[in-house]
Amino acid sequence: MFGPKRKQTKAEKEQRLGAPLITYYEPKSIIAEQYRTLRTNLEFAQVGRDVRSIAITSSMPMEGKSTTSANLAYTLGQTGRNVLIVDADLRKPTLHRTFKLNNEQGLTTLLANNDLKFNQVVQKSNELGLYFLPSGPIPPNPAELIGSPQMSVLMADLRENFDMVIYDTPPILSVTDAQILATRVDGVIMVARQNFARKDNVREAKEALDNVKANILGFVINNVPFEEGKGYGYYAYYGIEDDEV
C-alpha cells in the first residue's frame, strides 16, 4: 500500500541532493561500467550521423534523467571530448547541486542578456574534464525562454564549440519544454525508472516526441534489481520498436 509513496519520497530526497556521480566516485563499480556501455551504444547510434547535441528526458519526474545526464557526460568526457552539460530544466534544476556549482548565472542569464557570451558563463572542472552551464535563476516564463529565438541561436553556438552538448530537460508529460528542445538537438534519450514509470506514460511521451519528429536514439531503463540479470542499475535499448515500448 505504501510502496509507491515511499519510492516517490526517496526519489524526491535524491533530487534535492543532486544526482549521484557514480562514474566518478565508484569508477570500478558495475554501475559505472554500465554507463560506459551506454556511452558505447551511443557511439554506435551515431554511425552515419553527426550527433553532437543530445536531450535527455523522461515521461514523468524523478525517473533518473539527471543522473543519466551527469554520468553519461562524465563518461563521454573521459574519452577526451570537450563535453558540455546544460541544465535546461528551468523549473527544478539539479546540475548545480550535483556538481556543486555557482548557480547565480547560467542559461537564463544568457537568454536574458544578449551582450553576454556563453564563455563568460560556462563553468569548467579540470578535475572532471567537463564544462557546465547551470540553469541560472529560475525564471517566471521557462517555456517562453526555451522556445525563444535566443535559445535557438545559443544552442547552435554551443553545438559548434563543443564536441558534445548534453541537455538535461524537464519530463515530457509535465511541460512542453522538452518537446521544444527535442526539435533542436540531434537526438533524444528517454529514461524510464522500473517499477516507477507507467507503461502508458512512457508510450504517451514517445508519441509526443514522434509528433515533433524528434530523433529518438533510444531508451534507458534504470533501477533494475541485480537479480534480474541486467547488470545492475539500468539497461539501454536502442532502435526500439513502437510495439516494444
N, C-alpha and C positions, 0 to 999 in steps of 0.2 A: 504493500500500500504506500509506503513512504519511500520506496526505492528511487523513483524518478525525481522526487523532490530533493533527496539527498544528493543525487548526481548533479542537479542543477545548482544547488548551493555550493558544492565543491568546485564546479566549473566557474561560478561567479567569483569565488575566492581566488582561484588561479588567475583569472582575468585581471583582477585588481593588482596582483603582484607582478604581472607581466608574463610573457611566455618563457617556458624553461628552455635554455640554450644547451640542450643535451649534447649536441655535436661538439661543443667546445669543452664543457666540463667533464664529460664522460666519453671521450673520443673512441675508446675501445669497447664501448657497450654495444649490445645487439641493436639498440635503438639507433645509435649513431650510424651503424653500418647500413641500416635500412634507409636512412636519409641519403646516404651515399648511393644506394641503389636507386632511389628516386632521382638523384642527380643524373645517373647513367641513363635511366629511362627517358628523362627529359632530353638528354643529348641525342638519343635515337629518334625522339619525336621531332627533333629539329632538322633531321636529314632532308635536304632538298628545300628547306625553308630558312628564311632569315629571321629567327625568333630571338629578339633582343629585349623584349618587354613582355612581362607576364603579370596577369592579375590573379590573385589567389582569393577565393571566396568560398562561401558555404551557403546552404539553404537557410539556416537559422543561426542565431548567435550561439557562441560557446561550443563550437564543434572542432576547434583546433586550427583554424585558418592562420591565426597569428603565430602559433607555434610552428606550423609548416613553413610559413613565410620566413621566419627568423632562421630556422635550421637549414632550410634549402639555400638561403642566401649565404650562410656561412660555408656550407659545403662547396658551393659554386666558387666562392672567393678563395678557397683553398687550392683551386686549380690555376691560380694566377690571373683570373679575370678581374677586371675592375667592376665590382658589383655594387649597385646602389639599391637599398631597400627604402621604399617610400610608404609612410603611414597615410593611406588615403581614406582611412576610417575617421571622418571628421566629427563623429558623434561619440564614439567610445575608443579613442586611440590607446594603444598599448606599447608601441615601439619605444617610446622614451622610458617606459618602466622596464622593459626587457633589457635594454642596453644602457640604462642609467644616463640618459641624455638630457641636455637642457632643452626644454620644450617652449621657451619663451618666443622663439622664432621657428618657423617651419613652412610647410606647404601653404597654409592660409596666409602667412606673411608675404610669400612670393606672389600669390594670386591677387592680393590686395594692394600691392605696391609694384608698379611696372618699372620703377627705377632700380629695383634690386635684381641682381643676377643670382642664379642658383648657387654659384660657387661662393657667394657671400653667406649662404645659409646652410648649405650641406655640411654635415659634420663627418669626420673620419676617425676611425680607430686603427692605428698602426698595429696594435696587438692582434686585432681580429682580422685585419685586412679588408675592412668593409667601409662603405660610405653610407651615410644615413640622412634621410630627410624626414624628420618627425612631422607630426600633424601641424604643430603650432597651436595658438589659441583656438579653442572651439568657437566656430562662427555661428551666427543665428540662421544662416542660409546655406547649409552644406551642399545641398543638391544643386543650387544655382552656381556655386563656385566650381563644383566638379564638372558641371556641364558648360562652363564658360569658355569663350574663345581663348582666354588666357591660359586655361588648363591645357587645351589642345596644343598651343604653342610651346608651353613648358614641357609637356610630355615628348614632343618631337625633339626638343633641345636636349633633354636628358637621354633619349634613345641614341642620339648622335654622339654623345660624350661618354657613354659608359658601355661596357661590353654586355651587361645585363642589368635591367631595371625590374625590380620585383615590387608590385603594388599590393599591399595588404588592404583589402577593400571590405566594406560592410557586407553583411549577408544579403543574398539576392532577394529574398522574400520580405525583408524588413523595410528596405528603402530602394530607390531607383539608382542610387549612386553606382553600384557595381555593374548594372546593366550599361550605364553610360560609359564607364571605363572599359568595359569589355569590347566596345566597338572601336577603341583607340589603342589597344595593345595587340601584340602579335599572337597571343594565346592566353587561355584561361585554364586554371586548375581548380577543380572543385573539391572541397574537403567535406567528408561526412563522418560523423562520430558514431561508431557502432553502439547499439542499444541506447541511443540518444536521438539520432535523426530519424524522422519518419520517412518511409519509402515514398509516400505521396508528396511530401515536401521536396524531396530530392528530385523527383520526377518533374514537379512544377518548376523548380529552379532551373533544371536543364532546359525545359521548354521556354522559359523566359530568356535564357541565353540563345537558344536557337532562333527565337523571334527577332533578335537583333543581329543574327548571323555571326555570332561570336565563334571564334576558333577554339573549341574545347579540346585541349591537349589530353586531358584525362582526369581521373578521379583518384583521390586518396582516401582510403578508409582507415581511420585511426582508432586507438583504444581497443585493439583486438587482443583478447587474452592470450597468454602463452600457450595454453593447452590446445588452442585451435590450430596450431602448427603454422601460423602465418608469420613467424619470426618473433614479433613482439608487439609493437605499438601501432603499426599501420600496414596497409597493403595498398599498392597503387595499381590501378587499371588504366591502360592507355588504349585508345581507339575503341572504347566500349560501345556496344550497340544499344539502340533505344530499348529493346525488349529485355536487356540485361540490367537496366537501372533499377 
